Amino acid sequence: MTRVVLADDEAVVRVGVRAVLASDPGIEVVAEAADGAEAVDLATAHRPDVAVLDVRMPGTDGLAAAAEITRRGIGCGILVLTTFADDDYLVRALAEGAGGFVLKTGDPREIIDGVRAVAAGGAYLSPRMARRVLDLYTRRHRRPTVDRGAVATLTERERTVLGLVGAGLSNTEIGRELHLVEGTVKAHVSAVLDRLGVRNRVQAAIVAYEHGLLPE
């Protein structure tokens, strides 16, 4: 069972997200918060697999809450709820190493997919915002996230895997594409993250985008 702490200052949004997550029998919302500080306390108490955090909340916002959850070593993944208007927040979230981004106005199924991906140690970008996030990040950071020398240390197979991560494929999908078992794909992804010195698949996707490794 994937356990979730949900935080949003709007009660109607919490009700809606909880209902979406409840439609998956493998996901349980164990606690809800109306602000970031409460979300941190609940995550500390419940030790969930994923914290689903609204970006904009009064007092402690979702990104400050994400940073504090990480600092406390709680070990849960972070899935950010956002809108296209949140450019500055998206940049902060990427810098903090958030594992997933889902649009409140998108397909509700994406929330489930995001929770599953982040709980499994992966990352998730809502398909409608994936390219926007990458474009936004690279516009705000004129220097590449990782220099070309680090990318050059990757094997040809690792470069291919990095490109597919950048395209948003899961480990299972990468395995099908390259005719590899999922365990081998996980090993390749871990090696790529280590060599590039990035925190997660979202940041790896940015590197793939910056260095032109996305598949045609």
N, C-alpha and C positions, 0 to 999 in steps of 0.2 A: 504494500500500500504506500503510495506517495502522499506524504503529509505536507499540507500547505498552510502558511500564515498569509492572510490577505489584508492589505492595507489600502484604504481609499477614504478620503474625507467625505465623499458623497455616499449616503446610505443606499440610494437607488442603484449606484454602480456596484456596491458590494453585493447587494441582493442578486443583481444580474450575473456577476462573475461567479458567485457561489453556485447559482443555478446551472451555469454552463459546466463548471467543474464537477458538480454532483451528477451530471449525466454520464460521467466516466466512472465505472465502479472501482477503478484502481486508484482514484484520487479522493482524498479526504481533506476538507478545510477544517483545521483543528482550532483556529482562532481568527478573529477579525479585529482590525484596529482602524481608528479614525484619523490617526496622525502617525508621523514617523517615529516619534519617541515611544509611543505605545507599541508600535510594530517591533522595535528593538527589544523591548521588555518581553513581549510575547514570544519572539523568536528565541530569546535566551531561555525562557521557561519551557517552551515546547520542543525546541530543537527540531524544527521541521526540515524536510528535504528541500523545500523551495519557499522563498518569500516572494510573493507577488505584490509589488509596490507601485502605487501611483506616483508619478514624478512630482506633481505639484500638490503639496499638502501644507496646511498652516503650521507654523513653528518649524519643526524638523521635517524637511522635505524627504522625498523618497530616496534621493541619492545620498543625502547625509545619513539616512537610516541604513542604506546599503553599506556605506563605508564603515559605520559603527558595527554592524553585524559581522562584517569581515574582520574588523579589528579585534572583536571579541572571540574570534576563532570558532564561531558556531558551526561553520562547515556546511551551511545551506547555500543552494544556488539562488541567484537573484534574477527574477523576471520583471522587467519594467513595463508598466502600462503607460502609453504616451499618445500624443497626437502629432500630426505633421507640423504644428506650430511650435513645437518644443525644441528648436534647433540647439540653443545653448545647453539645454538639459541633456540632449542626446550626446553632445560632445563630452560633457562631464561624466555621463554614464559610461561611455566608452573608456574614458580615462580611468574610471574606478573599476573596470573589469566586469561590468554587468554581463550576465550570460545570455540574456534574451530581451527582445523588444517586440511588443505586440501593440497594435493600434486598437484603441477602444472602439473605433468605428469600423473595424475590419470584421472578417468572418469569425464568429464566436469560436469556431473549431480551432482557430489559431492559438487561442489561450490554452486549450488542452495540449496541442502539439508543443507549445512553448514550455509548459510545465514539464511534460515528459522529457523533452530534450535537455532542459537544464538539470532536472533531477538525475539524469543519466550521465551528467558531467560534460555534456555537449553545449551547444549554443543554438539560439534560434532567432532569426530575423523574419518578421512578417514579410511575406513576398512582396507586398505593395510598397514596403519601405526599405528593402534591402539596398537597392542601388542608391537611394537618397542618403541613407546613413553613410555609405562608403564615400559618395561624392562630398557630403558635408564634412566628414572627417578630414579628407585629403585637402579640401579647400582651406580648412582652418589650420592645418599643419603643413606648411610649405616644404619642410624637410621630410623625407620618407620616414615612416615609423621604424623601419629596419633597413640598414644599408645593404647595398647590393652584394657586398662581400659575404654577409651572413647568409643571404639567399643562395649564393654560389656554393656554399658548403653542403647544400641539400643534394641528395642523389636524384637521378632522373625520375625514379619512382616517387620519391618524396615531393618533388616539384609537381608532379601530376596530381598527387593526393592533395597538395596545398591548393592547387587550382580548383579541384572539385569541392573542397571545403569552402573556398571563396564563392563558388556557384551555389552554395547552400545545401549541398547534398549531405544526407546523414551517413553514418558509417555503413549501414546496411545498403544504401543506394550506391555508395562508392564501391562496396564489395561487388555488387552486381555489375557495375560499370567496368571494373578491372578484373573480374573473375577471381576475387580473393575472399577468403573467409573473414568474418567480421573481426575476429581476434587479431588477424594480421593487419587489418585496416587500423584498428585501435593502436597497435604498436607503431605504425607509420605516423599516425596523427600525433601521438605522444612525442615521437622523435622530432617531428617538425616543430612542435611548440617549444621543446627544449632547445633546439638549435637556434631558433629565431628569438628566444627569450621573451615570448608573448604569453599572456595569461590564459587565453582561451580561444575558442574557435572564431569568435567575432573578430578579435584582433588579428588572428591568422588570416581571416577573409580580407581584412584591410590590406595586409601585406601582399596578398595575391593580387588584389586590385591595383595597388600602387606599382607593382612590378610586372604588370601585364601577363599574369599567369592564368587568368580566367579562361576557361575553354570557349572556343568560338561558338 
